[in-house]
Amino acid sequence: MDEAERRAQIISNEFEQHARNVFETHSLVASLVNEHIGGMSWEAIGASEELHRFLGEVAHRFPQIRSLWLIDSVGQARASSAVFPMPSVSVADRDYFVALRNNDAGTFIGQPVHGRVFTEDIFNVAQRRLTPGVGFDGVIVVSALPGYFETFWDTNVQPRDTVSLVR
């Protein structure tokens, strides 16, 4: 029993550190994107193919990121790493958008959802767009794949083990 408890604690600590690192990366990527778009209007953001390429290059560097999205203050997707030009997509009802619109909650980790542009399960990590002198000015979203965690777990647990990540 003591050995099993020790092993479980070691694995738990490893998984916790891995999850913290992944979410810290998401937060840093959102900050990098926010810095890159500083001073750009939403119209310029939506029209910029250069920005689309930049977002794609950033997203491609990290296997835990599916895509990056820039959402304006009414919940309309304006730019992404995934598609250009941006189709009309509203996320005004998503949990991360509602939470960040109503309150600066820092980095918000959303519930797992089925993507609206890509038909796969994702969860979104979001931060408010920081625009000096403006209240709520939209969000920067990192869409993440739950499978990234599953792959990590599969290589670090025994077949009979059970692992869960709880928000």
Contacts in CASP RR format, 6 or more apart in sequence:
PFRMAT RR
TARGET T0000
AUTHOR 0000-0000-0000
METHOD contacts of the structure
MODEL  1
MDEAERRAQIISNEFEQHARNVFETHSLVASLVNEHIGGMSWEAIGASEE
LHRFLGEVAHRFPQIRSLWLIDSVGQARASSAVFPMPSVSVADRDYFVAL
RNNDAGTFIGQPVHGRVFTEDIFNVAQRRLTPGVGFDGVIVVSALPGYFE
TFWDTNVQPRDTVSLVR
11 156 0 8 1.000
11 157 0 8 1.000
11 161 0 8 1.000
11 163 0 8 1.000
14 156 0 8 1.000
15 152 0 8 1.000
15 153 0 8 1.000
15 156 0 8 1.000
15 163 0 8 1.000
15 165 0 8 1.000
18 149 0 8 1.000
18 152 0 8 1.000
19 149 0 8 1.000
19 165 0 8 1.000
22 64 0 8 1.000
22 144 0 8 1.000
22 148 0 8 1.000
22 149 0 8 1.000
23 107 0 8 1.000
23 109 0 8 1.000
23 125 0 8 1.000
25 62 0 8 1.000
25 64 0 8 1.000
26 64 0 8 1.000
26 65 0 8 1.000
26 107 0 8 1.000
26 125 0 8 1.000
26 142 0 8 1.000
26 144 0 8 1.000
27 107 0 8 1.000
27 125 0 8 1.000
27 127 0 8 1.000
29 58 0 8 1.000
29 62 0 8 1.000
29 65 0 8 1.000
29 68 0 8 1.000
29 142 0 8 1.000
30 107 0 8 1.000
30 125 0 8 1.000
30 126 0 8 1.000
30 127 0 8 1.000
30 140 0 8 1.000
30 141 0 8 1.000
30 142 0 8 1.000
31 127 0 8 1.000
32 58 0 8 1.000
33 55 0 8 1.000
33 58 0 8 1.000
33 68 0 8 1.000
33 70 0 8 1.000
33 140 0 8 1.000
34 127 0 8 1.000
34 129 0 8 1.000
34 130 0 8 1.000
34 140 0 8 1.000
36 51 0 8 1.000
36 54 0 8 1.000
37 45 0 8 1.000
37 51 0 8 1.000
37 70 0 8 1.000
37 129 0 8 1.000
38 131 0 8 1.000
39 131 0 8 1.000
40 48 0 8 1.000
40 51 0 8 1.000
42 72 0 8 1.000
42 78 0 8 1.000
45 51 0 8 1.000
45 70 0 8 1.000
45 78 0 8 1.000
45 79 0 8 1.000
46 70 0 8 1.000
46 78 0 8 1.000
46 79 0 8 1.000
46 85 0 8 1.000
46 86 0 8 1.000
48 79 0 8 1.000
49 84 0 8 1.000
51 79 0 8 1.000
52 79 0 8 1.000
52 80 0 8 1.000
52 81 0 8 1.000
52 83 0 8 1.000
52 84 0 8 1.000
55 67 0 8 1.000
55 68 0 8 1.000
55 70 0 8 1.000
55 79 0 8 1.000
55 80 0 8 1.000
55 81 0 8 1.000
56 67 0 8 1.000
56 68 0 8 1.000
56 81 0 8 1.000
56 82 0 8 1.000
58 65 0 8 1.000
58 68 0 8 1.000
58 81 0 8 1.000
59 65 0 8 1.000
59 66 0 8 1.000
59 67 0 8 1.000
59 68 0 8 1.000
59 81 0 8 1.000
59 82 0 8 1.000
60 81 0 8 1.000
63 148 0 8 1.000
64 144 0 8 1.000
64 145 0 8 1.000
64 148 0 8 1.000
65 142 0 8 1.000
65 143 0 8 1.000
65 144 0 8 1.000
66 82 0 8 1.000
66 118 0 8 1.000
66 120 0 8 1.000
66 122 0 8 1.000
66 143 0 8 1.000
66 144 0 8 1.000
66 145 0 8 1.000
67 80 0 8 1.000
67 81 0 8 1.000
67 82 0 8 1.000
67 118 0 8 1.000
67 143 0 8 1.000
68 80 0 8 1.000
68 81 0 8 1.000
68 140 0 8 1.000
68 141 0 8 1.000
68 142 0 8 1.000
68 143 0 8 1.000
69 77 0 8 1.000
69 79 0 8 1.000
69 80 0 8 1.000
69 81 0 8 1.000
69 82 0 8 1.000
69 91 0 8 1.000
69 124 0 8 1.000
69 140 0 8 1.000
69 141 0 8 1.000
69 143 0 8 1.000
70 77 0 8 1.000
70 78 0 8 1.000
70 79 0 8 1.000
70 80 0 8 1.000
70 129 0 8 1.000
70 139 0 8 1.000
70 140 0 8 1.000
70 141 0 8 1.000
71 77 0 8 1.000
71 78 0 8 1.000
71 91 0 8 1.000
71 97 0 8 1.000
71 126 0 8 1.000
71 138 0 8 1.000
71 139 0 8 1.000
71 140 0 8 1.000
71 141 0 8 1.000
72 78 0 8 1.000
72 137 0 8 1.000
72 138 0 8 1.000
73 101 0 8 1.000
73 136 0 8 1.000
73 137 0 8 1.000
73 138 0 8 1.000
74 92 0 8 1.000
75 90 0 8 1.000
75 91 0 8 1.000
75 92 0 8 1.000
75 97 0 8 1.000
75 138 0 8 1.000
76 88 0 8 1.000
76 89 0 8 1.000
76 90 0 8 1.000
76 92 0 8 1.000
77 86 0 8 1.000
77 87 0 8 1.000
77 89 0 8 1.000
77 90 0 8 1.000
77 91 0 8 1.000
77 117 0 8 1.000
78 86 0 8 1.000
79 86 0 8 1.000
80 86 0 8 1.000
80 117 0 8 1.000
82 117 0 8 1.000
82 118 0 8 1.000
83 117 0 8 1.000
87 117 0 8 1.000
89 116 0 8 1.000
89 117 0 8 1.000
91 97 0 8 1.000
91 116 0 8 1.000
91 141 0 8 1.000
92 98 0 8 1.000
94 110 0 8 1.000
94 113 0 8 1.000
94 124 0 8 1.000
95 108 0 8 1.000
95 110 0 8 1.000
95 111 0 8 1.000
96 108 0 8 1.000
96 109 0 8 1.000
96 110 0 8 1.000
96 124 0 8 1.000
96 125 0 8 1.000
96 126 0 8 1.000
96 139 0 8 1.000
96 141 0 8 1.000
97 126 0 8 1.000
97 138 0 8 1.000
97 139 0 8 1.000
99 105 0 8 1.000
99 108 0 8 1.000
100 106 0 8 1.000
100 108 0 8 1.000
100 126 0 8 1.000
100 127 0 8 1.000
100 128 0 8 1.000
100 136 0 8 1.000
100 138 0 8 1.000
100 139 0 8 1.000
101 136 0 8 1.000
101 138 0 8 1.000
101 139 0 8 1.000
104 128 0 8 1.000
106 127 0 8 1.000
106 128 0 8 1.000
107 125 0 8 1.000
107 126 0 8 1.000
107 127 0 8 1.000
108 125 0 8 1.000
108 126 0 8 1.000
108 127 0 8 1.000
109 123 0 8 1.000
109 124 0 8 1.000
109 125 0 8 1.000
109 167 0 8 1.000
110 123 0 8 1.000
110 124 0 8 1.000
110 125 0 8 1.000
110 126 0 8 1.000
110 167 0 8 1.000
111 123 0 8 1.000
111 167 0 8 1.000
112 121 0 8 1.000
112 122 0 8 1.000
112 123 0 8 1.000
112 146 0 8 1.000
113 121 0 8 1.000
113 122 0 8 1.000
113 123 0 8 1.000
113 124 0 8 1.000
114 120 0 8 1.000
114 121 0 8 1.000
114 122 0 8 1.000
115 121 0 8 1.000
115 122 0 8 1.000
115 143 0 8 1.000
120 145 0 8 1.000
121 145 0 8 1.000
121 146 0 8 1.000
122 143 0 8 1.000
122 144 0 8 1.000
122 145 0 8 1.000
122 146 0 8 1.000
123 143 0 8 1.000
123 144 0 8 1.000
123 146 0 8 1.000
124 141 0 8 1.000
124 142 0 8 1.000
124 143 0 8 1.000
124 144 0 8 1.000
125 141 0 8 1.000
125 142 0 8 1.000
125 144 0 8 1.000
126 139 0 8 1.000
126 140 0 8 1.000
126 141 0 8 1.000
126 142 0 8 1.000
127 139 0 8 1.000
127 140 0 8 1.000
128 136 0 8 1.000
128 137 0 8 1.000
128 138 0 8 1.000
128 139 0 8 1.000
128 140 0 8 1.000
129 137 0 8 1.000
129 138 0 8 1.000
129 139 0 8 1.000
129 140 0 8 1.000
130 137 0 8 1.000
131 137 0 8 1.000
146 165 0 8 1.000
149 165 0 8 1.000
153 163 0 8 1.000
157 163 0 8 1.000
END
